[in-house]
Amino acid sequence: MKFIDYYKILGISKNASDADIKKAYRKLARKYHPDLNPNDKEAEKKFKEINEANEVLSNAENRKKYDQYGKDWQHAEAFEQARQSQQHSGSGRQQYYSDFTEGDFSDFFESMFGAAGRSYSRGQVKFRGEDYNAELRLDLMDVYKTHKRTLTVNGKNIRITIPAGVENGQTIKIKGHGGPGMGGGPNGDLYITFVIENSSIFKRDKSDLHLNKDIDLFTAVLGGDITINTLDGKVKLKVKPETQNGTKVKLTGKGFPRYKKEGQFGDLYVTYTVKIPKNLSERQKELFRELSKT
């Protein structure tokens, strides 16, 4: 297996901080993103390498394994189990192996156990593959309806269903799409964390939405009809006479979809802000003075 220097890919040193890793990844990911480099195979390859490097180095535990075992970092647990087994076998060997960047996995077992080690590494003991972690950024409207999306993880395209109502920071598991198992062991899983960015006029609170709506003084005092936007179209509301500033009304079922509850929605809460008129004419001011005396 060819050794891949993840530090070199991201253009950082081995002493780089978590912040350095995040900064380098974001800069390169923007530069080589497929949307900005259509039909560019080299950019696509580079983008995959950048994501792979970030997945490893941004995870403290994986980074520690990578620093110690190099290209065989995913088999770190197997190495440790084999070393501990050798120590307890009574053979008297106390040799430790901390750098596997130049050898391969079977060489390690052969050095520990001789010919028996070769069969050990070929599958008599099964090891589960490494779990992968990925971050998927979406806009609020992207999760208003259930839809399918294709993701590229470590060079593989994965078709997933994103349920309506997914929340910011929520993580879902895609079974079997992590790192490959060893010795016939199962693959690891893929964990996707959603980052939901809200560019809408609504404030989200789980499945409920909140909206501020300005109304003029005359409508607040006398009442009247106004039109507001909801996520599924415009709605006409009747404002009651003498409505106070800060009054809140609820529109049942006009909120956000409830996660994995088909056809169920939260509510939309509209808060009225009464706007005081500006640039009044002398006549208008006089009318207000007369009104104030009554």
Secondary structure, DSSP 8 states (H G I E B T S, - for coil): -----HHHHHT--TT--HHHHHHHHHHHHHHH-TTTSTT-HHHHHHHHHHHHHHHHHTSHHHHHHHHHHGGGGGGHHHHHHHHHHHHTTTS---------SSS-HHHHHHHHHTHHHHHIIIIIS-B----EEEEEEEEGGGGSS-EEEEEEETTEEEEEEE-TT--TT-EEEETT-SS--BTT-----EEEEEEEE--SS-EEETTEEEEEEEEEHHHHHH-EEEEEEETTEEEEEEE-TT--TT-EEEETT-S-B-TT-TT-B--EEEEEEEE---S--HHHHHHHHHHHH-
